[in-house]
Protein backbone atom coordinates (compact mmCIF):
# COMPACT_ATOMS: atom_id res chain seq x y z
CA UNK A 1 0.00 0.00 0.00
CA UNK A 2 0.88 3.64 -0.38
CA UNK A 3 0.04 5.55 2.81
CA UNK A 4 0.20 9.29 3.34
CA UNK A 5 -0.71 12.12 5.64
CA UNK A 6 -2.62 15.21 4.54
CA UNK A 7 -3.93 18.35 6.17
CA UNK A 8 -7.62 19.16 6.49
CA UNK A 9 -8.84 22.08 8.62
CA UNK A 10 -5.56 22.23 10.56
CA UNK A 11 -5.80 18.51 11.29
CA UNK A 12 -3.36 15.90 10.00
CA UNK A 13 -5.24 12.93 8.57
CA UNK A 14 -4.30 9.49 7.26
CA UNK A 15 -4.89 8.53 3.65
CA UNK A 16 -4.38 5.59 1.29
CA UNK A 17 -3.38 6.24 -2.33
CA UNK A 18 -5.36 4.12 -4.80
CA UNK A 19 -5.99 4.22 -8.54
CA UNK A 20 -9.35 5.89 -7.78
CA UNK A 21 -7.80 8.61 -5.60
CA UNK A 22 -6.97 9.19 -1.93
CA UNK A 23 -9.06 7.33 0.63
CA UNK A 24 -9.88 9.24 3.82
CA UNK A 25 -9.11 6.43 6.30
CA UNK A 26 -11.11 7.84 9.20
CA UNK A 27 -14.24 8.34 7.08
CA UNK A 28 -13.76 4.98 5.34
CA UNK A 29 -13.45 3.19 8.66
CA UNK A 30 -16.79 4.61 9.76
CA UNK A 31 -18.42 3.87 6.40
CA UNK A 32 -17.28 0.24 6.30
CA UNK A 33 -17.55 -0.55 10.00
CA UNK A 34 -13.94 -1.78 9.92
CA UNK A 35 -12.07 -0.30 12.91
CA UNK A 36 -8.56 0.93 12.21
CA UNK A 37 -6.23 3.57 13.73
CA UNK A 38 -6.78 6.96 12.08
CA UNK A 39 -3.16 8.14 12.36
CA UNK A 40 0.14 6.98 10.88
CA UNK A 41 1.54 6.53 14.38
CA UNK A 42 -1.46 4.33 15.23
CA UNK A 43 -0.83 2.18 12.17
CA UNK A 44 2.81 1.77 13.16
CA UNK A 45 1.77 0.71 16.65
CA UNK A 46 -0.86 -1.64 15.25
CA UNK A 47 1.65 -3.45 13.04
CA UNK A 48 0.60 -6.22 10.69
CA UNK A 49 -2.96 -6.35 12.03
CA UNK A 50 -3.55 -2.66 11.39
CA UNK A 51 -2.06 -2.93 7.89
CA UNK A 52 -4.29 -5.90 7.09
CA UNK A 53 -7.34 -3.92 8.20
CA UNK A 54 -6.27 -0.99 6.03
CA UNK A 55 -6.03 -3.37 3.10
CA UNK A 56 -9.60 -4.54 3.66
CA UNK A 57 -10.82 -0.94 3.83
CA UNK A 58 -8.97 -0.03 0.63
CA UNK A 59 -10.42 -3.05 -1.18
CA UNK A 60 -14.00 -2.34 -0.10
CA UNK A 61 -13.89 1.41 -0.81
CA UNK A 62 -12.16 0.95 -4.17
CA UNK A 63 -14.85 -1.45 -5.34
CA UNK A 64 -17.41 1.39 -5.36
CA UNK A 65 -17.05 3.91 -8.18
CA UNK A 66 -17.16 7.51 -6.95
CA UNK A 67 -17.19 6.59 -3.26
CA UNK A 68 -17.63 9.70 -1.04
CA UNK A 69 -14.59 8.69 1.05
CA UNK A 70 -12.28 9.05 -1.98
CA UNK A 71 -10.73 12.42 -2.87
CA UNK A 72 -8.76 13.58 -5.89
CA UNK A 73 -5.06 13.64 -5.10
CA UNK A 74 -4.63 17.13 -6.56
CA UNK A 75 -7.23 18.43 -4.09
CA UNK A 76 -5.33 17.50 -0.92
CA UNK A 77 -2.53 19.28 0.91
CA UNK A 78 0.16 16.74 1.72
CA UNK A 79 1.73 16.66 5.18
CA UNK A 80 5.07 15.01 5.98
CA UNK A 81 4.70 11.22 6.09
CA UNK A 82 5.28 11.31 9.87
CA UNK A 83 4.56 14.18 12.23
CA UNK A 84 6.98 13.60 15.11
CA UNK A 85 9.46 10.76 14.60
CA UNK A 86 11.68 10.05 17.58
CA UNK A 87 14.76 9.99 15.35
CA UNK A 88 15.75 11.27 11.90
CA UNK A 89 19.10 9.64 11.14
CA UNK A 90 21.01 10.45 7.96
CA UNK A 91 23.89 8.69 6.25
CA UNK A 92 26.58 10.82 4.62
CA UNK A 93 28.75 9.97 1.60
CA UNK A 94 26.96 6.65 1.06
CA UNK A 95 27.16 6.53 -2.75
CA UNK A 96 30.53 5.62 -4.20
CA UNK A 97 30.33 8.09 -7.11
CA UNK A 98 29.16 10.89 -4.80
CA UNK A 99 32.12 10.33 -2.49
CA UNK A 100 34.38 10.40 -5.54
CA UNK A 101 32.89 13.62 -6.95
CA UNK A 102 33.45 15.41 -3.63
CA UNK A 103 37.01 14.00 -3.48
CA UNK A 104 36.23 12.36 -0.14
CA UNK A 105 37.67 9.10 1.11
CA UNK A 106 35.36 6.09 0.70
CA UNK A 107 33.88 5.57 4.20
CA UNK A 108 34.73 2.36 6.02
CA UNK A 109 31.79 2.81 8.42
CA UNK A 110 28.50 4.65 7.86
CA UNK A 111 28.83 8.39 8.50
CA UNK A 112 25.82 9.34 10.60
CA UNK A 113 24.30 12.74 11.36
CA UNK A 114 20.84 13.91 12.29
CA UNK A 115 17.97 16.18 11.43
CA UNK A 116 15.05 17.19 13.63
CA UNK A 117 11.27 17.42 13.27
CA UNK A 118 11.52 21.16 12.45
CA UNK A 119 13.08 20.13 9.13
CA UNK A 120 10.12 17.97 8.06
CA UNK A 121 7.91 19.21 5.24
CA UNK A 122 5.51 17.62 2.81
CA UNK A 123 5.20 17.09 -0.91
CA UNK A 124 4.05 20.17 -2.81
CA UNK A 125 5.11 22.61 -0.10
CA UNK A 126 7.40 25.65 -0.22
CA UNK A 127 10.73 25.58 1.61
CA UNK A 128 12.24 28.87 2.72
CA UNK A 129 15.85 29.51 1.83
CA UNK A 130 17.63 30.42 5.11
CA UNK A 131 18.94 33.98 5.22
CA UNK A 132 22.20 32.56 6.62
CA UNK A 133 23.07 30.70 3.41
CA UNK A 134 23.26 31.24 -0.33
CA UNK A 135 24.66 27.74 -0.88
CA UNK A 136 21.60 25.50 -0.52
CA UNK A 137 22.01 22.17 -2.32
CA UNK A 138 19.62 19.31 -3.19
CA UNK A 139 20.19 15.64 -2.31
CA UNK A 140 17.81 12.91 -3.54
CA UNK A 141 17.62 10.12 -0.97
CA UNK A 142 15.87 6.82 -0.35
CA UNK A 143 14.29 6.90 3.09
CA UNK A 144 13.56 3.96 5.39
CA UNK A 145 10.72 4.05 7.93
CA UNK A 146 11.24 1.62 10.81
CA UNK A 147 8.22 -0.51 11.75
CA UNK A 148 9.43 -2.58 14.71
CA UNK A 149 11.76 -1.98 17.64
CA UNK A 150 15.24 -2.95 16.48
CA UNK A 151 18.20 -3.56 18.78
CA UNK A 152 21.37 -5.47 17.85
CA UNK A 153 19.84 -6.64 14.57
CA UNK A 154 21.90 -8.73 12.16
CA UNK A 155 22.07 -7.71 8.50
CA UNK A 156 20.31 -10.89 7.41
CA UNK A 157 17.21 -9.90 9.42
CA UNK A 158 17.36 -6.10 9.07
CA UNK A 159 14.70 -5.62 6.37
CA UNK A 160 12.17 -7.43 8.60
CA UNK A 161 12.12 -4.28 10.74
CA UNK A 162 11.17 -1.94 7.88
CA UNK A 163 7.64 -0.56 7.73
CA UNK A 164 8.14 1.12 4.37
CA UNK A 165 10.12 3.43 2.14
CA UNK A 166 9.77 7.00 0.88
CA UNK A 167 11.45 9.70 -1.18
CA UNK A 168 13.38 12.43 0.59
CA UNK A 169 15.46 15.50 -0.20
CA UNK A 170 18.34 16.09 2.22
CA UNK A 171 18.55 19.83 1.64
CA UNK A 172 21.95 21.11 2.71
CA UNK A 173 23.34 24.59 3.36
CA UNK A 174 26.93 23.93 2.33
CA UNK A 175 28.50 27.00 3.95
CA UNK A 176 26.94 26.05 7.29
CA UNK A 177 27.86 22.39 6.81
CA UNK A 178 31.52 23.38 6.34
CA UNK A 179 31.59 25.72 9.31
CA UNK A 180 32.68 22.96 11.69
CA UNK A 181 33.49 19.25 11.45
CA UNK A 182 29.91 18.53 12.55
CA UNK A 183 27.43 18.75 9.64
CA UNK A 184 24.23 19.17 11.65
CA UNK A 185 23.82 22.95 11.31
CA UNK A 186 23.85 22.82 7.52
CA UNK A 187 21.34 19.98 7.48
CA UNK A 188 18.72 21.00 10.02
CA UNK A 189 17.32 24.35 8.89
CA UNK A 190 13.53 24.63 8.88
CA UNK A 191 12.01 22.61 6.05
CA UNK A 192 15.27 20.89 5.13
CA UNK A 193 13.80 17.36 5.27
CA UNK A 194 11.04 17.12 2.66
CA UNK A 195 9.79 13.50 2.72
CA UNK A 196 6.97 11.87 0.78
CA UNK A 197 4.57 11.92 -0.89
CA UNK A 198 3.88 8.41 0.45
CA UNK A 199 5.19 5.65 2.62
CA UNK A 200 5.22 2.64 0.31
CA UNK A 201 4.92 -0.42 2.54
CA UNK A 202 7.84 -2.83 2.54
CA UNK A 203 5.90 -5.63 0.85
CA UNK A 204 5.81 -3.55 -2.37
CA UNK A 205 9.60 -3.09 -2.51
CA UNK A 206 11.34 -6.41 -3.00
CA UNK A 207 14.86 -4.94 -3.15
CA UNK A 208 15.48 -1.40 -1.84
CA UNK A 209 19.09 -1.68 -2.99
CA UNK A 210 18.14 -1.81 -6.67
CA UNK A 211 15.98 1.29 -7.23
CA UNK A 212 16.48 4.03 -9.79
CA UNK A 213 16.84 7.40 -8.05
CA UNK A 214 16.87 10.86 -9.63
CA UNK A 215 16.58 14.57 -8.90
CA UNK A 216 15.62 17.44 -11.20
CA UNK A 217 15.62 21.22 -10.77
CA UNK A 218 13.10 23.10 -12.92
CA UNK A 219 12.70 20.01 -15.05
CA UNK A 220 16.43 19.63 -15.71
CA UNK A 221 17.82 16.33 -14.43
CA UNK A 222 20.70 16.82 -11.99
CA UNK A 223 21.05 13.38 -10.41
CA UNK A 224 20.40 9.97 -11.90
CA UNK A 225 21.64 6.77 -10.31
CA UNK A 226 20.59 3.56 -8.61
CA UNK A 227 20.60 2.60 -4.95
CA UNK A 228 22.89 -0.27 -6.00
CA UNK A 229 25.71 2.33 -5.87
CA UNK A 230 25.26 2.71 -2.12
CA UNK A 231 28.39 1.79 -0.19
CA UNK A 232 26.34 0.52 2.75
CA UNK A 233 23.12 -1.30 1.88
CA UNK A 234 19.81 -0.74 3.62
CA UNK A 235 20.40 -3.96 5.56
CA UNK A 236 23.87 -2.82 6.62
CA UNK A 237 22.67 0.63 7.69
CA UNK A 238 19.81 -0.67 9.83
CA UNK A 239 22.02 -3.30 11.45
CA UNK A 240 24.83 -0.82 12.14
CA UNK A 241 22.58 1.78 13.73
CA UNK A 242 20.71 -0.82 15.81
CA UNK A 243 23.97 -1.96 17.38
CA UNK A 244 24.54 1.55 18.75
CA UNK A 245 21.02 2.79 19.51
CA UNK A 246 17.59 1.23 19.64
CA UNK A 247 15.44 1.99 16.61
CA UNK A 248 11.72 2.35 17.28
CA UNK A 249 8.64 2.38 15.03
CA UNK A 250 8.46 5.65 13.10
CA UNK A 251 12.18 6.34 13.13
CA UNK A 252 13.37 7.71 9.78
CA UNK A 253 16.67 6.79 8.12
CA UNK A 254 17.81 8.82 5.10
CA UNK A 255 20.32 6.65 3.27
CA UNK A 256 22.51 9.10 1.37
CA UNK A 257 22.58 10.76 -2.04
CA UNK A 258 24.12 9.87 -5.41
CA UNK A 259 26.44 12.00 -7.52
CA UNK A 260 25.26 15.17 -9.25
CA UNK A 261 24.85 17.58 -6.32
CA UNK A 262 25.93 21.19 -6.75
CA UNK A 263 28.93 20.89 -4.44
CA UNK A 264 30.29 18.13 -6.68
CA UNK A 265 30.80 20.55 -9.58
CA UNK A 266 33.93 22.68 -10.03
CA UNK A 267 33.55 25.84 -7.96
CA UNK A 268 33.04 28.10 -10.99
CA UNK A 269 30.18 25.89 -12.26
CA UNK A 270 28.18 25.65 -9.04
CA UNK A 271 24.62 26.98 -9.24
CA UNK A 272 22.91 26.66 -5.88
CA UNK A 273 19.16 26.65 -5.32
CA UNK A 274 17.36 30.00 -5.51
CA UNK A 275 13.84 31.29 -4.93
CA UNK A 276 11.41 29.89 -7.47
CA UNK A 277 13.35 26.69 -8.12
CA UNK A 278 11.17 23.58 -8.29
CA UNK A 279 13.01 20.49 -7.07
CA UNK A 280 11.71 16.96 -7.70
CA UNK A 281 13.07 13.71 -6.28
CA UNK A 282 11.91 10.56 -8.07
CA UNK A 283 12.54 7.01 -6.88
CA UNK A 284 11.40 3.85 -8.64
CA UNK A 285 8.22 2.40 -7.05
CA UNK A 286 7.99 5.28 -4.56
CA UNK A 287 6.72 8.22 -6.63
CA UNK A 288 7.84 11.82 -6.95
CA UNK A 289 8.48 14.36 -4.20
CA UNK A 290 8.35 18.02 -5.30
CA UNK A 291 9.07 21.21 -3.37
CA UNK A 292 9.51 24.87 -4.35
CA UNK A 293 12.24 27.05 -2.88
CA UNK A 294 11.14 30.51 -1.72
CA UNK A 295 12.76 33.55 -0.10
CA UNK A 296 13.07 33.56 3.67
CA UNK A 297 11.14 36.84 4.00
Secondary structure by P-SEA (a helix, b strand, c coil): cccbbbbcccccbbbbbccccccaaaaaaaaacbbbbccaaaaaaacaaaaaaaaaaaaaaaaccccccccccccccccccccccccbbbbccccaaaaaaaccccccccccccccccccccccbbbbccccccbbbbbbbbbbbbcccccccccccccccccbbbbbbbcccccccccccccccccccccccccccccccccccccccccccccccccccccccccccccccaaaaaaaaaacccccccbbbbccccccccccccccccccccccbbbbbbbccbbbbbbbbbccc
